[in-house]
Amino acid sequence: MKRFIALFCVLLLFASPAAAQQLKMLTIGSSGEAVVKLQQRLCDAGFLSAPPDGRYGQGTSAAVTSAQKALNEKGHPLAADGIAGQATLKLLYDDEVMRPFLDFSIGSVGKRVQDMQIRLIDLKFLDGAADGHFGEQTYEALKAFQETLSRHHAEGVAVNGVMDAATRPWLAPGSDLFPFQIQAPEFFDDSRPLGLTDKFLNADAAVVADASSGRILFAKNADKRMYPASTTKMMTLLLAIERGRLDEVVELPASTAKVAKDSSLVPVYPGEKMTMRDLLYGLMIRSGNDAANAVAEICAGSVAEFVKMMNRKAVQLGMSGTNFTNPHGYHDPDHYSTARDLLVLALTGMKDPDFRRISTALSYTMQPTTKRGALTINNTNELLNLASPKFYDGAYGIKSGYTGAAGFCYVGAAQKDGSTLYAAILKSRTRNRGWDDMKRLFNYGFTFLKKQ
């Protein structure tokens, strides 16, 4: 009987609130959903910038310490020890206690600001970069969003430019914003392609044209000067093809290696020998900046002279909104183009069989050299991949590009029902959003032509 009573007491001890509280304490080494929840709360309050990973390490401990110190300053006595005990957790999850930290406005910085900016960009209220700095532009965008909610009687929402408790749920991904009649890409009805407007496209600039006539069917900021990233390589390819001798074996110059460390590469190397044709496939399929430099020097004697050729050709083609400073599109503030100009470039290039063959290839095997064996390269664009949810039946070519400043850019073509379209987008925030834009442009164009 004594043993039974002792065992019963032990069970009562572990079932007691104090024991339950001890089991819930989080500290370095803890992991799981409880840690994810804590990390998200710390992010929401501006104490943690790293995304939640469910592992309680030094970064999470430091964030808890910062929160404890901040709560101390607000009159809540806590040990600033980086341990999320029950006293700390109770305060962290109390919305009233945490309101001074959860609400933020002008002057705030960090990941939570960036997350809010990304959402405002996606909803077409903010036209700018998600830089994590809450300035006047972000303030006005947030107020415009709140005005839309208030106009449609969203409960408790004030037009104050503050990311507060009433506003936060509406800016959370997946929130039901349909009743507020917001025109943004995620609300577009793809069953009605001719309903497309500027606000239903993610990209900052876009254009689609009938290939047979060159007639523009839809345009958004078509003449706005923007960074083209690696769509630049269409001009590099065109000039290389105009030079001819694609089956000539060339030796790659020293400039091949003179590219930024974060450049996309084939890779190819100085002193390597291959046909110009192999080099051009590497340029387009792998988007190799190393190949672009090699092509430039082989064709013009130097990269600088080749850039002059690029700009002369742009003038010749009527690309009045374009200026090139390099053959690959790596970011330079003076290297820019427009959606309309890139469309002109594509229409011109695709008339040439070699340009068309190289820019629409899904795979290619580069012959072995003294520095490597045979190299098979594959096009990774989801729009062209039958297994991808972003696949578009009839799409082919031509060139994608991405830099932090340029966003995702793409120039492509599609055929359907005897018609061919060419489309270009500049500065989509992500690749997937870019593929959605291309689909909508193609659907618009084909539907428009069918109704003519």
C-alpha positions as CSV (number, residue, x, y, z in Angstrom):
1,M,0.0,0.0,0.0
2,K,2.8,2.4,0.9
3,R,4.4,1.8,-2.6
4,F,1.0,2.5,-4.2
5,I,0.6,5.7,-2.3
6,A,4.2,6.8,-3.2
7,L,3.6,6.0,-6.9
8,F,0.3,7.9,-6.8
9,C,2.0,11.0,-5.3
10,V,4.7,10.9,-8.0
11,L,1.9,10.8,-10.7
12,L,0.2,13.7,-9.0
13,L,3.5,15.6,-9.0
14,F,4.0,15.2,-12.7
15,A,0.3,16.1,-13.4
16,S,0.5,19.2,-11.3
17,P,0.6,22.7,-13.0
18,A,4.1,23.3,-11.8
19,A,5.4,20.2,-13.5
20,A,3.4,20.9,-16.7
21,Q,4.9,24.4,-16.7
22,Q,8.4,23.0,-16.4
23,L,7.8,20.6,-19.3
24,K,6.8,23.6,-21.5
25,M,10.0,25.7,-20.8
26,L,12.0,26.3,-23.9
27,T,15.8,26.8,-24.0
28,I,18.8,26.1,-26.1
29,G,18.5,22.6,-27.5
30,S,14.7,22.6,-27.6
31,S,13.0,21.9,-30.9
32,G,9.6,21.3,-32.5
33,E,6.3,23.2,-33.1
34,A,6.5,25.0,-29.8
35,V,9.8,26.6,-30.9
36,V,8.4,27.5,-34.3
37,K,5.5,29.2,-32.6
38,L,7.9,31.1,-30.3
39,Q,10.2,32.1,-33.2
40,Q,7.3,33.4,-35.2
41,R,6.1,35.5,-32.3
42,L,9.6,36.9,-31.9
43,C,9.7,37.7,-35.7
44,D,6.3,39.4,-35.5
45,A,7.5,41.5,-32.6
46,G,10.7,42.5,-34.3
47,F,13.1,40.6,-32.0
48,L,14.1,37.9,-34.5
49,S,15.0,38.4,-38.1
50,A,15.8,34.8,-39.2
51,P,12.9,32.7,-40.4
52,P,11.5,30.1,-38.0
53,D,13.2,26.7,-38.2
54,G,12.0,25.0,-35.0
55,R,15.5,24.8,-33.5
56,Y,16.2,26.8,-30.3
57,G,19.8,28.0,-30.9
58,Q,21.9,31.0,-29.9
59,G,20.0,33.3,-32.3
60,T,16.7,32.4,-30.7
61,S,18.1,32.7,-27.2
62,A,19.5,36.2,-28.0
63,A,16.1,37.2,-29.4
64,V,14.4,36.0,-26.2
65,T,16.9,37.9,-24.2
66,S,16.1,41.1,-26.2
67,A,12.4,40.6,-25.6
68,Q,12.9,40.0,-21.9
69,K,14.9,43.3,-21.6
70,A,12.3,45.2,-23.6
71,L,9.5,43.8,-21.4
72,N,11.5,44.7,-18.3
73,E,11.6,48.3,-19.5
74,K,7.8,48.2,-19.8
75,G,7.5,47.2,-16.1
76,H,7.3,43.4,-16.4
77,P,10.1,41.9,-14.2
78,L,11.9,39.1,-16.0
79,A,15.3,37.5,-15.9
80,A,17.1,38.4,-19.1
81,D,18.5,34.9,-19.5
82,G,17.4,33.8,-22.9
83,I,15.3,31.1,-21.5
84,A,11.6,31.0,-22.5
85,G,10.1,30.0,-19.2
86,Q,6.4,30.2,-18.4
87,A,6.6,33.8,-17.1
88,T,8.3,34.9,-20.4
89,L,6.0,32.9,-22.6
90,K,2.9,34.2,-20.9
91,L,3.9,37.8,-21.6
92,L,5.1,37.1,-25.1
93,Y,1.7,35.6,-26.1
94,D,-0.3,38.3,-24.4
95,D,-1.4,40.6,-27.3
96,E,-2.1,43.6,-25.0
97,V,1.3,43.3,-23.3
98,M,3.1,42.9,-26.7
99,R,1.1,45.6,-28.6
100,P,4.0,48.2,-28.4
101,F,6.2,45.7,-30.1
102,L,3.7,44.0,-32.5
103,D,2.5,47.3,-34.0
104,F,5.0,49.1,-36.2
105,S,5.1,52.0,-38.6
106,I,7.5,54.6,-40.1
107,G,11.0,54.0,-38.9
108,S,10.7,50.3,-38.3
109,V,13.1,47.9,-40.0
110,G,13.7,44.2,-40.4
111,K,12.1,41.1,-41.7
112,R,8.6,41.8,-40.6
113,V,8.6,45.1,-42.5
114,Q,10.0,43.3,-45.6
115,D,7.3,40.6,-45.3
116,M,4.6,43.3,-45.2
117,Q,6.1,45.1,-48.1
118,I,6.2,41.9,-50.2
119,R,2.5,41.4,-49.5
120,L,1.7,45.0,-50.4
121,I,3.7,44.6,-53.6
122,D,1.8,41.5,-54.5
123,L,-1.5,43.2,-53.9
124,K,-0.4,46.2,-56.1
125,F,-0.5,48.8,-53.3
126,L,3.3,49.3,-53.2
127,D,5.4,50.1,-56.2
128,G,8.9,49.7,-55.0
129,A,11.4,47.3,-53.4
130,A,10.8,45.2,-50.3
131,D,13.9,46.6,-48.6
132,G,12.8,46.1,-45.0
133,H,12.8,49.8,-44.2
134,F,9.4,51.4,-43.3
135,G,9.5,54.8,-45.0
136,E,7.0,57.2,-46.5
137,Q,6.3,55.1,-49.6
138,T,5.5,52.1,-47.5
139,Y,3.4,54.2,-45.1
140,E,1.3,55.5,-48.0
141,A,0.9,52.0,-49.4
142,L,-0.3,50.6,-46.1
143,K,-2.7,53.5,-45.7
144,A,-4.1,52.9,-49.2
145,F,-4.7,49.2,-48.3
146,Q,-6.4,50.2,-45.0
147,E,-8.6,52.7,-46.9
148,T,-9.7,49.9,-49.2
149,L,-10.6,47.7,-46.2
150,S,-12.3,50.5,-44.4
151,R,-14.3,51.5,-47.5
152,H,-15.7,47.9,-47.5
153,H,-16.4,48.1,-43.7
154,A,-13.7,45.8,-42.4
155,E,-14.3,45.7,-38.7
156,G,-11.9,47.7,-36.6
157,V,-9.5,48.8,-39.3
158,A,-8.2,52.3,-39.0
159,V,-6.6,54.3,-41.8
160,N,-3.5,55.1,-39.7
161,G,-0.5,53.7,-41.6
162,V,0.3,51.4,-38.7
163,M,0.7,47.6,-39.0
164,D,-1.6,47.0,-36.1
165,A,-3.7,44.1,-34.7
166,A,-6.7,45.0,-36.9
167,T,-4.6,45.2,-40.1
168,R,-2.3,42.2,-39.6
169,P,-4.8,39.4,-40.3
170,W,-5.7,40.9,-43.6
171,L,-2.1,41.1,-44.8
172,A,-1.4,37.5,-43.8
173,P,-0.9,35.2,-46.8
174,G,-4.1,33.3,-47.6
175,S,-6.4,35.9,-46.1
176,D,-9.8,36.2,-47.8
177,L,-9.6,39.6,-49.6
178,F,-12.1,38.8,-52.3
179,P,-14.9,40.9,-50.7
180,F,-12.7,44.0,-51.0
181,Q,-12.6,44.0,-54.8
182,I,-8.8,44.3,-54.9
183,Q,-7.3,44.1,-58.4
184,A,-4.2,42.0,-58.0
185,P,-2.7,39.0,-59.9
186,E,-3.9,36.4,-57.4
187,F,-7.5,37.5,-58.0
188,F,-7.5,37.3,-61.8
189,D,-10.1,35.1,-63.4
190,D,-8.1,33.0,-65.9
191,S,-11.3,31.8,-67.5
192,R,-11.7,35.3,-68.9
193,P,-8.4,36.1,-70.5
194,L,-9.5,39.3,-72.2
195,G,-10.2,40.8,-68.7
196,L,-6.5,41.2,-68.3
197,T,-5.3,44.7,-67.0
198,D,-2.0,46.0,-65.8
199,K,-2.9,45.3,-62.2
200,F,-3.4,41.6,-62.9
201,L,0.2,41.2,-64.0
202,N,3.1,40.8,-61.5
203,A,5.8,42.2,-63.8
204,D,6.4,45.9,-63.8
205,A,6.5,45.9,-67.6
206,A,5.1,43.5,-70.2
207,V,4.2,43.3,-73.9
208,V,2.7,40.6,-76.2
209,A,2.6,40.8,-80.0
210,D,1.4,39.0,-83.0
211,A,4.6,37.5,-84.6
212,S,3.2,37.7,-88.2
213,S,2.6,41.5,-88.1
214,G,4.6,42.7,-85.1
215,R,1.3,44.3,-83.8
216,I,1.3,44.9,-80.1
217,L,-1.8,43.3,-78.6
218,F,-1.3,44.2,-74.9
219,A,1.3,46.4,-73.2
220,K,2.1,47.5,-69.7
221,N,4.9,50.1,-69.3
222,A,6.2,48.9,-72.6
223,D,8.7,51.8,-73.0
224,K,9.8,52.1,-69.4
225,R,13.6,51.7,-69.1
226,M,14.4,48.8,-66.9
227,Y,17.2,46.3,-66.2
228,P,17.0,43.4,-68.7
229,A,19.4,41.0,-66.9
230,S,20.3,38.0,-69.1
231,T,17.8,38.7,-71.8
232,T,20.7,40.8,-72.9
233,K,22.2,37.7,-74.3
234,M,19.8,37.7,-77.2
235,M,21.8,40.6,-78.7
236,T,25.0,38.7,-78.0
237,L,23.7,35.7,-79.8
238,L,22.4,37.8,-82.7
239,L,25.7,39.5,-83.3
240,A,27.7,36.2,-83.0
241,I,25.4,34.6,-85.7
242,E,25.8,37.6,-88.0
243,R,29.6,37.1,-87.7
244,G,29.0,33.5,-89.0
245,R,31.5,30.6,-88.9
246,L,29.6,28.8,-86.1
247,D,31.5,25.6,-86.7
248,E,34.9,27.3,-86.4
249,V,36.9,26.0,-83.5
250,V,37.8,29.0,-81.3
251,E,40.1,29.4,-78.3
252,L,38.6,31.1,-75.4
253,P,40.3,34.3,-74.3
254,A,41.3,35.5,-70.9
255,S,38.2,37.7,-70.6
256,T,36.2,34.4,-70.3
257,A,37.1,34.3,-66.6
258,K,36.7,38.1,-65.9
259,V,33.1,37.9,-64.6
260,A,31.7,38.6,-61.1
261,K,31.9,35.8,-58.6
262,D,28.1,35.4,-58.4
263,S,27.7,35.2,-62.2
264,S,25.9,32.3,-63.9
265,L,28.4,30.1,-65.7
266,V,28.5,27.4,-68.4
267,P,31.3,26.9,-67.2
268,V,34.0,27.5,-69.8
269,Y,37.6,28.5,-69.3
270,P,40.4,30.6,-70.8
271,G,42.4,28.5,-73.3
272,E,39.6,26.0,-73.8
273,K,38.9,25.2,-77.5
274,M,35.5,24.5,-78.9
275,T,33.2,25.4,-81.7
276,M,31.5,28.8,-81.6
277,R,28.2,26.8,-81.9
278,D,28.9,24.9,-78.7
279,L,29.8,28.2,-77.0
280,L,26.6,29.8,-78.1
281,Y,24.5,27.0,-76.7
282,G,26.2,27.4,-73.4
283,L,25.5,31.1,-73.6
284,M,21.8,30.6,-74.0
285,I,20.9,27.4,-72.2
286,R,23.2,27.9,-69.2
287,S,23.1,31.7,-69.5
288,G,26.8,31.7,-69.0
289,N,28.4,35.1,-68.4
290,D,31.7,33.5,-69.0
291,A,30.5,32.4,-72.5
292,A,29.2,36.0,-73.2
293,N,32.6,37.5,-72.5
294,A,34.3,34.9,-74.7
295,V,31.8,35.5,-77.6
296,A,32.3,39.2,-77.3
297,E,36.1,39.2,-77.5
298,I,36.2,36.5,-80.2
299,C,33.7,38.5,-82.4
300,A,35.1,42.1,-81.8
301,G,38.6,41.8,-80.4
302,S,37.6,43.0,-77.0
303,V,34.5,43.1,-74.8
304,A,34.4,46.9,-75.0
305,E,34.4,46.9,-78.8
306,F,31.6,44.3,-78.8
307,V,29.5,46.4,-76.5
308,K,29.8,49.2,-79.1
309,M,28.6,46.8,-81.7
310,M,25.6,45.9,-79.5
311,N,24.6,49.5,-79.1
312,R,25.0,50.2,-82.8
313,K,22.8,47.3,-83.6
314,A,20.2,48.5,-81.1
315,V,20.1,51.8,-82.9
316,Q,19.8,50.1,-86.2
317,L,16.8,48.1,-84.9
318,G,15.1,51.1,-83.5
319,M,15.6,50.1,-79.9
320,S,15.5,53.7,-78.7
321,G,15.1,52.8,-75.0
322,T,18.2,50.5,-74.8
323,N,21.8,51.0,-73.7
324,F,24.2,48.1,-73.2
325,T,27.3,48.2,-71.0
326,N,28.2,44.5,-71.2
327,P,27.4,41.4,-73.2
328,H,25.6,39.4,-70.5
329,G,23.3,41.6,-68.5
330,Y,25.1,41.5,-65.1
331,H,23.7,44.5,-63.2
332,D,25.0,47.9,-64.2
333,P,22.9,51.1,-63.6
334,D,23.6,52.2,-67.1
335,H,22.6,48.9,-68.7
336,Y,18.9,49.0,-69.5
337,S,16.2,48.2,-72.1
338,T,12.5,48.2,-72.4
339,A,9.9,45.4,-72.9
340,R,9.1,46.8,-76.4
341,D,12.8,46.9,-77.4
342,L,13.4,43.3,-76.2
343,L,10.4,42.2,-78.3
344,V,11.9,43.9,-81.3
345,L,15.1,42.1,-80.7
346,A,13.4,38.8,-80.4
347,L,11.3,39.3,-83.5
348,T,14.5,40.1,-85.4
349,G,16.6,37.3,-84.0
350,M,13.9,34.6,-84.5
351,K,13.9,35.2,-88.2
352,D,17.3,33.5,-88.4
353,P,17.3,29.7,-88.3
354,D,20.5,29.4,-86.1
355,F,19.2,32.0,-83.6
356,R,15.9,30.2,-83.5
357,R,17.5,26.7,-83.1
358,I,19.8,27.8,-80.3
359,S,17.4,29.9,-78.4
360,T,14.6,27.3,-78.4
361,A,16.8,24.2,-77.6
362,L,15.7,22.2,-74.6
363,S,19.0,20.4,-74.3
364,Y,22.3,20.2,-76.1
365,T,25.5,18.2,-75.7
366,M,28.7,20.2,-75.9
367,Q,31.6,18.2,-77.3
368,P,34.5,17.2,-75.0
369,T,37.5,19.5,-74.7
370,T,40.9,19.2,-73.1
371,K,39.5,20.5,-69.9
372,R,36.3,18.3,-69.6
373,G,34.3,15.5,-71.1
374,A,31.2,15.9,-73.2
375,L,28.7,18.2,-71.3
376,T,25.0,17.9,-71.7
377,I,23.1,21.0,-70.7
378,N,19.4,21.3,-70.2
379,N,16.9,24.1,-70.3
380,T,15.3,24.5,-66.8
381,N,12.6,26.9,-67.7
382,E,9.3,25.6,-66.1
383,L,7.2,27.2,-68.9
384,L,8.7,24.7,-71.3
385,N,8.8,21.7,-68.9
386,L,6.0,19.2,-69.5
387,A,6.2,17.9,-65.9
388,S,6.0,21.4,-64.4
389,P,2.7,22.9,-63.2
390,K,3.8,26.1,-65.0
391,F,4.1,24.4,-68.3
392,Y,2.4,26.2,-71.2
393,D,1.5,24.1,-74.2
394,G,2.9,25.6,-77.4
395,A,5.5,27.8,-75.6
396,Y,9.2,27.8,-76.8
397,G,12.4,29.8,-76.2
398,I,13.7,32.4,-75.9
399,K,15.7,33.8,-72.9
400,S,15.2,34.3,-69.2
401,G,17.1,36.5,-66.8
402,Y,17.4,37.5,-63.2
403,T,19.3,39.8,-60.9
404,G,18.3,41.3,-57.6
405,A,17.8,44.7,-59.2
406,A,16.1,43.4,-62.4
407,G,13.9,40.8,-60.8
408,F,12.8,37.9,-63.0
409,C,12.7,38.8,-66.8
410,Y,11.7,36.6,-69.7
411,V,11.2,36.8,-73.5
412,G,9.4,33.9,-75.0
413,A,7.2,32.7,-77.8
414,A,4.2,30.4,-78.2
415,Q,2.2,28.9,-81.1
416,K,-1.5,27.9,-81.1
417,D,-4.2,27.4,-83.8
418,G,-1.9,28.7,-86.5
419,S,-0.9,31.9,-84.7
420,T,2.4,32.8,-83.1
421,L,2.9,35.2,-80.3
422,Y,6.0,36.8,-78.8
423,A,5.9,38.2,-75.2
424,A,8.3,39.9,-72.8
425,I,8.2,40.7,-69.1
426,L,10.5,42.7,-66.9
427,K,10.8,42.8,-63.2
428,S,8.6,40.1,-61.9
429,R,9.3,39.4,-58.2
430,T,9.7,35.7,-58.6
431,R,10.0,33.1,-61.4
432,N,6.7,31.5,-60.7
433,R,4.9,34.9,-60.8
434,G,6.7,35.5,-64.1
435,W,5.5,32.2,-65.6
436,D,1.9,33.2,-64.5
437,D,2.3,36.5,-66.4
438,M,3.6,34.8,-69.5
439,K,0.6,32.4,-69.5
440,R,-1.8,35.3,-69.1
441,L,-0.2,37.3,-71.9
442,F,-0.3,34.3,-74.2
443,N,-3.9,33.5,-73.3
444,Y,-4.9,37.1,-73.9
445,G,-3.1,37.2,-77.2
446,F,-4.5,34.0,-78.6
447,T,-8.0,34.9,-77.5
448,F,-7.8,38.3,-79.0
449,L,-6.6,37.0,-82.3
450,K,-9.3,34.3,-82.4
451,K,-12.0,37.0,-82.0
452,Q,-10.6,39.1,-84.9
